[in-house]
Amino acid sequence: MTDAPGARGTARPATNHPHPAISGAPTVLAGATVVLPTGTVENGQVTIDGTRITGTAPENAQVLDLTGHWLIPGFVDIHNHGGGGASFTSGSVEDILKGIHTHRLHGTTTLVASTVTGDMDFLAQRAGLLSELAEQGEIAGIHFEGPFISPCRKGAHSEGLLRDPDPAEVRKLIDAARGRATMVTLATERPGGTDSVRLLAEHGVIAAIGHTDATYEQTVEAIDAGATVATHLFNAMPPLGHRSPGPIAALLEDDRITVELINDGTHLHPAALQLAFHRAGAGRVAFITDAMDAAGFGDGRYWLGPLEVEVADGVARLLTDGTIAGSTLTLDRAFKRAVTVDGLSVEEAVQALSVTPARLLGMSDRIGSLEPGKDADLVLLDADYELRGVMRRGEWVVGPQLR
């Protein structure tokens, strides 16, 4: 497969705003309602010293009054294909950085770059490029969504490029990623699926069950083999049935599984989200974007791998048959919807957008919560849950925009 053409939407890309650093002196962010692992604190404070959160404020610290706002951890997105008109699968390094920056403007301070189905040699080449960005700290790792998925549940993936999950080919992608492969989505019922799950588990790579036509029993077998994630639960898998429960029941009932949910109002009915969230609990839900190029960019025509996509009113669909093709979601919108539409508490939303995905990535020692010693990654929201500031590693990506 050759590189697909770039986006053809008419909207403008996100502006590359400067990243003003906090001055040399430590800074106390004071007065906000702060969501901490120990609970929510009104009129709380978080002290930033360089790139980290620190426990005490020295005498020379400057104070920024954030009264009337929420201060929460930066968002962690484990499933994201692009944004700002740029694709992580087919874009140049400059394009990829633009996509990453677009999502940072919306509060995502940690991001795993996802690819879509392509020729194996092409995916291996992309893995090499993305691994360099991971080594530079721009992304947290690489997620291969396809080509090892079911043609029955292919979604917005090119059927002609799909293949069964041969462990040798799975290993080829892992090796190409040079230790930066984070997750591989598999139809584990396909030939080689269970063995590939074991291979991934042995190499410390997350095996995710998705784009699957598996039965309940086949899904249980894959979980027992080491699968730990459900790729965008409900989407691209058999529906829950009372005689044939399929993968959804198996994935929801097992405490070893973290379930991804796309909370954009298009991929899931609110009742389905409530069912998943309250069955699995906040500790097992990771809200994701599954974003494609149009996120933070606008309506128009784009390419998702080799497939052309039409985005209208913010919904992405394949031009050929209308299949939903990823999303245009950003995580600040997912957070606000969780609290204002889905009825989740702010603390539950923080768990699903920051704490749980950070734990899944094995990065809880650095990100996911506002604790001393961790990276100064945080999001500032107003009383209506609108984004007013984003800090990543002690630098303001956005704002702070105070009223």
C-alpha positions as CSV (number, residue, x, y, z in Angstrom):
1,M,0.0,0.0,0.0
2,T,1.2,3.5,-0.8
3,D,0.6,6.5,1.4
4,A,-2.9,7.8,1.0
5,P,-3.5,11.4,0.0
6,G,-4.0,13.9,2.7
7,A,-7.3,15.2,4.0
8,R,-9.4,17.3,1.6
9,G,-11.7,19.0,4.2
10,T,-12.2,22.7,3.8
11,A,-11.7,23.6,7.4
12,R,-8.3,25.0,8.7
13,P,-6.0,22.9,10.8
14,A,-5.4,23.6,14.5
15,T,-3.2,26.6,15.0
16,N,0.2,25.8,16.5
17,H,0.0,27.9,19.6
18,P,3.2,28.6,21.5
19,H,3.8,26.6,24.7
20,P,4.5,29.2,27.3
21,A,6.4,27.7,30.2
22,I,5.8,28.6,33.8
23,S,8.6,31.0,34.9
24,G,11.6,29.6,36.6
25,A,10.0,29.9,40.0
26,P,7.7,27.1,41.2
27,T,4.0,27.9,40.8
28,V,1.0,27.1,43.0
29,L,-2.3,26.6,41.2
30,A,-4.7,27.6,43.9
31,G,-8.4,27.9,44.6
32,A,-9.7,25.3,42.1
33,T,-11.7,22.2,42.9
34,V,-9.0,19.6,42.6
35,V,-9.7,15.9,41.8
36,L,-7.1,13.9,43.7
37,P,-6.8,10.1,44.2
38,T,-7.9,10.6,47.8
39,G,-11.0,12.6,46.9
40,T,-12.1,15.9,45.5
41,V,-10.8,19.0,47.4
42,E,-12.5,22.4,47.2
43,N,-10.2,25.4,47.3
44,G,-7.3,23.0,46.7
45,Q,-3.9,23.6,45.3
46,V,-1.3,21.9,43.1
47,T,2.3,23.0,43.1
48,I,4.3,22.8,39.9
49,D,8.1,22.8,39.9
50,G,9.6,22.4,36.5
51,T,8.0,19.5,34.7
52,R,6.7,17.8,37.9
53,I,4.1,18.2,40.6
54,T,5.7,18.7,44.0
55,G,4.4,18.3,47.5
56,T,5.3,21.6,49.0
57,A,5.4,25.2,47.9
58,P,8.6,27.0,48.5
59,E,8.6,30.6,49.6
60,N,9.5,31.9,46.2
61,A,6.5,30.2,44.5
62,Q,4.2,32.3,42.4
63,V,0.4,31.8,42.9
64,L,-2.2,31.5,40.1
65,D,-5.7,31.9,41.4
66,L,-8.1,29.4,39.7
67,T,-11.1,29.9,41.9
68,G,-14.3,28.7,40.3
69,H,-12.6,26.1,38.1
70,W,-11.9,22.4,38.1
71,L,-8.4,21.0,38.0
72,I,-8.1,17.4,36.9
73,P,-5.4,15.1,35.5
74,G,-4.5,15.3,31.8
75,F,-6.4,12.9,29.6
76,V,-4.9,9.6,28.3
77,D,-6.1,8.3,25.0
78,I,-5.1,4.7,24.2
79,H,-6.9,4.5,20.8
80,N,-6.4,7.4,18.3
81,H,-5.8,7.5,14.6
82,G,-5.2,11.2,14.0
83,G,-6.6,14.7,14.1
84,G,-6.1,18.2,12.8
85,G,-6.4,16.9,9.2
86,A,-3.5,14.5,9.8
87,S,-3.3,10.7,9.9
88,F,-1.1,8.6,12.1
89,T,-1.3,5.8,9.5
90,S,-0.2,7.7,6.4
91,G,1.0,11.2,7.4
92,S,4.5,12.6,7.4
93,V,6.2,13.2,10.7
94,E,5.1,16.8,10.5
95,D,1.5,15.7,9.9
96,I,1.7,13.3,12.9
97,L,3.0,16.0,15.2
98,K,0.2,18.3,14.0
99,G,-2.4,15.6,14.9
100,I,-0.8,15.0,18.3
101,H,-0.8,18.8,19.0
102,T,-4.5,19.0,18.0
103,H,-5.4,16.5,20.7
104,R,-3.2,18.2,23.2
105,L,-5.2,21.4,22.6
106,H,-8.3,19.4,23.8
107,G,-6.7,18.0,27.0
108,T,-5.0,14.8,25.8
109,T,-1.6,15.0,27.3
110,T,-0.7,11.3,26.7
111,L,-1.7,9.5,23.4
112,V,-1.2,6.1,21.8
113,A,-1.0,6.4,18.0
114,S,-3.2,3.8,16.3
115,T,-2.8,2.5,12.8
116,V,-5.4,1.0,10.5
117,T,-5.2,-2.1,8.3
118,G,-2.6,-2.0,5.6
119,D,0.0,-4.1,3.8
120,M,2.3,-5.7,6.3
121,D,5.5,-4.1,4.9
122,F,3.8,-0.7,5.0
123,L,2.7,-1.2,8.6
124,A,6.2,-2.3,9.6
125,Q,7.6,0.9,8.0
126,R,5.0,3.0,9.8
127,A,5.9,1.2,13.1
128,G,9.5,2.3,12.6
129,L,8.5,5.9,12.1
130,L,6.1,6.0,15.0
131,S,8.6,4.3,17.3
132,E,11.0,7.2,16.8
133,L,8.2,9.6,18.0
134,A,7.6,7.3,21.0
135,E,11.3,7.4,21.8
136,Q,11.1,11.2,21.7
137,G,8.2,11.2,24.1
138,E,5.7,12.6,21.6
139,I,3.5,9.5,21.9
140,A,3.1,6.8,24.5
141,G,3.3,3.9,22.1
142,I,1.8,2.2,19.0
143,H,-1.6,0.4,18.6
144,F,-2.0,-1.8,15.6
145,E,-5.8,-2.0,14.8
146,G,-5.7,-4.5,12.0
147,P,-4.9,-6.3,9.8
148,F,-5.6,-9.3,12.1
149,I,-9.4,-8.8,12.3
150,S,-12.5,-10.5,11.1
151,P,-13.9,-9.8,7.6
152,C,-17.3,-10.2,9.1
153,R,-16.7,-7.3,11.5
154,K,-14.2,-5.2,9.5
155,G,-15.8,-1.8,10.0
156,A,-13.8,0.8,8.2
157,H,-10.9,-1.5,7.3
158,S,-10.0,-2.7,3.8
159,E,-11.2,-6.3,3.5
160,G,-8.6,-7.2,0.8
161,L,-5.8,-6.4,3.3
162,L,-7.1,-8.5,6.2
163,R,-5.3,-11.6,7.3
164,D,-5.5,-14.1,10.1
165,P,-3.4,-13.5,13.2
166,D,-0.4,-15.7,12.4
167,P,1.9,-15.3,15.4
168,A,4.9,-14.9,13.0
169,E,3.3,-11.9,11.4
170,V,2.2,-10.4,14.7
171,R,5.8,-10.8,15.8
172,K,7.0,-8.9,12.7
173,L,5.0,-5.9,13.7
174,I,6.2,-6.1,17.3
175,D,9.8,-6.2,16.2
176,A,9.3,-3.3,13.8
177,A,8.0,-1.2,16.6
178,R,11.3,-1.6,18.5
179,G,9.8,-2.1,21.9
180,R,7.2,0.6,21.4
181,A,4.2,-1.6,20.5
182,T,1.6,-1.0,23.1
183,M,-1.5,-2.9,21.9
184,V,-2.6,-5.1,19.0
185,T,-6.3,-5.6,18.2
186,L,-7.2,-9.1,17.1
187,A,-10.1,-11.2,16.1
188,T,-9.0,-13.9,18.5
189,E,-11.4,-16.5,17.1
190,R,-9.5,-16.6,13.8
191,P,-6.8,-19.2,13.1
192,G,-3.7,-18.3,15.2
193,G,-5.7,-15.9,17.4
194,T,-5.1,-17.6,20.7
195,D,-1.5,-18.3,20.0
196,S,-1.0,-14.7,19.0
197,V,-2.6,-13.5,22.3
198,R,-0.1,-15.6,24.2
199,L,2.8,-14.2,22.1
200,L,1.7,-10.6,22.9
201,A,1.3,-11.3,26.6
202,E,4.8,-12.9,26.7
203,H,6.2,-9.7,25.1
204,G,4.3,-7.3,27.4
205,V,2.0,-6.0,24.6
206,I,-1.7,-5.6,25.3
207,A,-3.8,-8.1,23.4
208,A,-7.1,-6.4,22.6
209,I,-10.2,-8.3,21.4
210,G,-12.0,-6.4,18.7
211,H,-13.4,-6.4,15.2
212,T,-14.4,-9.9,16.1
213,D,-17.1,-12.4,15.4
214,A,-16.2,-14.6,18.4
215,T,-18.7,-16.5,20.5
216,Y,-18.9,-16.2,24.2
217,E,-16.8,-19.3,24.7
218,Q,-14.1,-18.3,22.2
219,T,-13.9,-14.9,24.0
220,V,-13.4,-16.6,27.4
221,E,-10.7,-18.7,25.9
222,A,-8.9,-15.6,24.6
223,I,-9.1,-13.9,28.0
224,D,-7.7,-16.9,29.7
225,A,-4.8,-16.8,27.1
226,G,-4.0,-13.3,28.2
227,A,-6.2,-10.7,26.4
228,T,-6.9,-7.7,28.6
229,V,-8.7,-5.1,26.5
230,A,-12.0,-4.9,24.6
231,T,-11.5,-2.6,21.6
232,H,-14.4,-0.1,21.4
233,L,-16.9,-2.4,23.2
234,F,-20.2,-3.0,21.3
235,N,-18.8,-1.7,18.0
236,A,-17.6,-4.2,15.4
237,M,-18.7,-7.2,17.3
238,P,-21.9,-9.4,17.5
239,P,-24.6,-7.8,19.6
240,L,-25.5,-9.1,23.1
241,G,-28.0,-11.9,22.8
242,H,-30.0,-13.7,25.4
243,R,-29.2,-17.2,24.0
244,S,-26.0,-16.3,22.3
245,P,-24.3,-13.7,24.5
246,G,-21.2,-13.4,22.3
247,P,-18.1,-11.4,23.2
248,I,-19.9,-8.5,25.0
249,A,-21.0,-10.6,27.9
250,A,-17.7,-12.3,28.3
251,L,-15.8,-9.0,28.1
252,L,-18.1,-7.2,30.6
253,E,-18.1,-9.9,33.2
254,D,-14.4,-10.5,33.5
255,D,-12.4,-8.3,35.9
256,R,-9.3,-8.8,33.9
257,I,-10.7,-6.8,30.9
258,T,-10.6,-3.1,30.5
259,V,-13.3,-2.0,28.0
260,E,-12.9,0.9,25.6
261,L,-15.9,3.1,25.1
262,I,-16.4,5.9,22.4
263,N,-18.5,8.4,24.2
264,D,-19.4,10.7,21.3
265,G,-23.2,10.1,21.2
266,T,-22.9,8.4,17.8
267,H,-21.1,5.1,18.5
268,L,-23.2,4.2,21.6
269,H,-26.7,4.7,22.8
270,P,-26.5,6.3,26.3
271,A,-28.2,3.1,27.7
272,A,-25.4,0.9,26.3
273,L,-22.8,3.2,27.8
274,Q,-24.6,3.0,31.2
275,L,-24.8,-0.8,31.0
276,A,-21.1,-1.1,30.3
277,F,-20.0,1.5,32.8
278,H,-22.0,0.3,35.7
279,R,-21.3,-3.4,35.0
280,A,-17.5,-2.9,34.6
281,G,-17.1,0.0,36.9
282,A,-15.0,3.1,36.5
283,G,-11.8,1.1,37.2
284,R,-12.3,-1.0,34.1
285,V,-13.5,1.6,31.6
286,A,-11.2,3.7,29.3
287,F,-12.9,6.4,27.3
288,I,-11.2,6.7,23.9
289,T,-11.6,8.8,20.9
290,D,-10.9,6.4,18.0
291,A,-10.4,9.7,16.3
292,M,-9.5,10.0,12.6
293,D,-8.1,12.9,10.7
294,A,-11.2,15.2,10.9
295,A,-11.0,15.5,14.7
296,G,-10.4,19.1,15.5
297,F,-10.5,20.0,11.8
298,G,-13.9,19.9,10.2
299,D,-16.3,18.2,7.8
300,G,-15.1,17.1,4.3
301,R,-13.5,14.1,2.6
302,Y,-10.6,12.3,4.1
303,W,-8.7,9.0,3.7
304,L,-8.6,6.3,6.5
305,G,-5.9,4.1,5.2
306,P,-6.9,3.2,1.6
307,L,-10.6,4.0,2.2
308,E,-12.3,7.3,1.5
309,V,-14.4,8.8,4.2
310,E,-17.0,11.5,4.2
311,V,-17.4,13.6,7.4
312,A,-20.7,15.4,7.7
313,D,-22.0,17.1,10.9
314,G,-19.0,15.6,12.7
315,V,-19.8,12.0,11.9
316,A,-17.3,10.0,9.7
317,R,-18.6,7.4,7.3
318,L,-17.1,5.4,4.5
319,L,-18.0,6.9,1.2
320,T,-18.8,3.5,-0.3
321,D,-21.4,2.1,2.1
322,G,-21.9,4.5,5.0
323,T,-20.1,2.4,7.6
324,I,-19.0,4.6,10.6
325,A,-15.3,5.2,10.2
326,G,-13.8,6.2,13.5
327,S,-14.8,9.4,15.1
328,T,-14.1,13.1,15.2
329,L,-14.2,13.1,19.0
330,T,-11.8,14.8,21.3
331,L,-11.6,13.8,25.0
332,D,-12.7,17.2,26.4
333,R,-16.0,16.6,24.7
334,A,-16.1,13.0,25.9
335,F,-15.5,14.3,29.5
336,K,-18.3,16.9,29.3
337,R,-20.7,14.5,27.8
338,A,-20.0,11.9,30.5
339,V,-20.8,14.4,33.3
340,T,-23.7,16.4,31.7
341,V,-25.4,13.7,29.6
342,D,-24.5,10.3,31.0
343,G,-24.8,11.3,34.6
344,L,-21.4,10.2,35.7
345,S,-19.6,12.0,38.5
346,V,-16.6,14.1,37.8
347,E,-14.5,11.6,39.7
348,E,-15.9,8.7,37.6
349,A,-15.1,10.6,34.4
350,V,-11.6,11.3,35.6
351,Q,-11.1,7.6,36.3
352,A,-12.2,6.6,32.8
353,L,-10.3,9.4,31.0
354,S,-7.0,9.5,33.0
355,V,-6.6,7.0,35.9
356,T,-7.6,3.7,34.2
357,P,-5.9,4.2,30.8
358,A,-2.7,5.3,32.6
359,R,-2.8,2.1,34.7
360,L,-3.4,0.0,31.6
361,L,-0.3,1.5,29.9
362,G,1.8,0.8,33.0
363,M,2.4,4.5,33.4
364,S,0.6,5.2,36.7
365,D,3.9,6.2,38.3
366,R,4.1,9.2,36.0
367,I,0.7,10.2,34.8
368,G,-3.1,9.8,35.4
369,S,-3.4,11.6,38.7
370,L,-2.4,14.9,40.4
371,E,0.2,13.6,42.9
372,P,3.6,14.8,43.9
373,G,6.4,13.4,41.8
374,K,4.2,12.9,38.7
375,D,4.4,14.8,35.5
376,A,2.6,18.1,35.6
377,D,-0.1,17.1,33.1
378,L,-3.4,18.7,33.9
379,V,-6.6,20.1,32.5
380,L,-8.4,23.2,33.7
381,L,-12.2,23.3,33.3
382,D,-14.7,26.0,34.1
383,A,-17.9,25.4,36.1
384,D,-19.7,24.3,32.9
385,Y,-16.9,21.7,32.2
386,E,-15.5,23.7,29.2
387,L,-11.8,23.5,28.7
388,R,-9.9,26.6,29.9
389,G,-6.4,25.4,30.1
390,V,-4.1,22.4,29.4
391,M,-0.7,21.8,30.9
392,R,1.7,19.1,29.7
393,R,5.0,18.5,31.6
394,G,4.8,21.9,33.2
395,E,4.1,23.9,30.1
396,W,0.8,25.5,29.2
397,V,-0.4,24.1,25.8
398,V,-3.6,26.1,26.3
399,G,-4.3,29.1,28.5
400,P,-5.0,29.4,31.2
401,Q,-8.1,31.2,30.0
402,L,-9.7,32.6,33.1
403,R,-12.9,34.5,33.4
